[in-house]
Amino acid sequence: MDLKYKVKKAWFAVWQKYKLEVQLKIALKLLLVFLTVWIVGSVLTILSQWIFIDHLEGTPFQTDYLKYFWTVIIELISGFDVQDQLHVSSKIISVFMLMTGVIIIAIFTGQIVSMFVQVLQRSNNLPEKPGNFKFNHPIVICGINNKLFKIIEELKKNKLARRREIVIVDEKADEITIEDKEKFKDVWYTKGDHADRRLLANVLGEVETSAIILAEEPENCKSQKYSDARAIETALAIEGYSEKTHTVLELNDERCVPHLEHTKINEWISIFEYGIKLVSQTALQHGMTRVYLALLGETPEDRSKDQICFSKPPLPEKLAGLTYEEIRNMVLANPSMDITLIGLAKYVDDETNKKLDLKLINTHFIRQLNPVNRTCMACGAETFPVDELGRVHRKCPACLKGTAHLSRDNTPCFPKDTVLKKEDQLIYLSDKEIDLNVLFEK
């Protein structure tokens, strides 16, 4: 993050925190009133002196009369009654000038005090995102539920979220209070309807954005199937405004998933569905919950455990052209590489995606965990036909015959000898991001 960006963000943050735009508008109005009173008061004083002191001799535009502009400005600013040869009528005008000056200064001072009182009252609230400044790579969280703070904590712990602002968007976002300001550093809020595209235009990043959409908490089981409607509406609004935004949608009810299959929403997580799978797997394989936590980067015993990571494209030139199995063997043979390869992500261009009707939504990758052998899992045959992407089926054509209606048996997978290109990614377990060029260091 460059210095210019930091300075601009800090300045606009102060601008937003102290509502300087509002204060400047009020100050401008007071200044205009002040100038009007000054000019009017000075002209009236000049006319009074010309009429009652000089008895209409000459004209009121004489150079000597300009001194009364100074007299009136002193009265307005300092409240000091300038001792001068003033007629009674001019002194009456001076009284009004003194009173007007006191009122203007009092209003201005009260406005400043009110501004600081308001800032102090909101010292435990999140700062409001500057309306006239766009963040570069923000993480936008739409909606508020009981998972919000934990999600922010997880994002803050992850190095991938470092130097990325977090913006919470909701009608009640301004009511969020925090105790540890350091813990929630660079977390902002924007109050409003997160399905409003005009608001999204200000919140989404200048370069890229990741959006997390939280489902509303269902008040009871009857309303659970309807609690996802608002989240889906927001997701569609974000994707409709900017398809480049990576959108992750939380759902309470898995029955909403079929409605998303033809949208451009990147990923959705059905809490209910994941809960069912986790419970069933844990019942069959004891300790499964700890494995899930470890893969997600946290365990109750140790928060620095390995987590799933994706290599950043492009792959090093020396890896491009090698098979997944060859790269895995290189990793195993290198004692300095403390990672475990678990799969690959194969890049697919738009033309191939459309041609093969792969239905990849807003992504260019097909992810494959644990690439398979080119042997039939039923009969052990090694002769396999491959599709245009180089994928094979888990069963040979003979064994697959009669079970083709089962999608689980018919799903093509990338084999271990899949050749990787520089656009592809590796999926691995590690406690941090790894520079794959380490493989070639002596």
Buried (B, 14 or more C-beta within 10 A) or exposed (E): EEEEBEEEBEEBBEBBBBBBEEBEEBBEEBEEBBEEBBEBBBBBBBBBBBBBEBEEEEEBEEEEBEBBBEBBBBBBEEEEBBEBEBBEBBEEBBEBBBEBBEEBBEEBEEBEEEBEEEEEEBEEBBBBBBBEBBBBBBBBBBBBBEBBEEBBEBBBEEEEBEEBBBBBBBEEBBEBEBEEEEEBEBBBBBBBBBBBEEBBEBBBBEEBBBBBBBBBBBEEEEEBEEBBEBBBBBBBBBBEBBEEBBBBBBBBBBBBBEEBEEBBBBEBEBBEBEEEEEEEEBEEEEEBEBEBBBBEBBBEEEEEBBBBBBBEBBBBEEBBEBBBBBBBEBBEEBEEBEBEBBBBBBBBEEEBBEEEEEEBBBBBBBEBEEBBBBBBEBEEBEEBEBEEBEBBBBBBEEBBEEEEEEEEBEEBBBBBBBEBEEBBBBBBBBBEEBEBEEBEEE
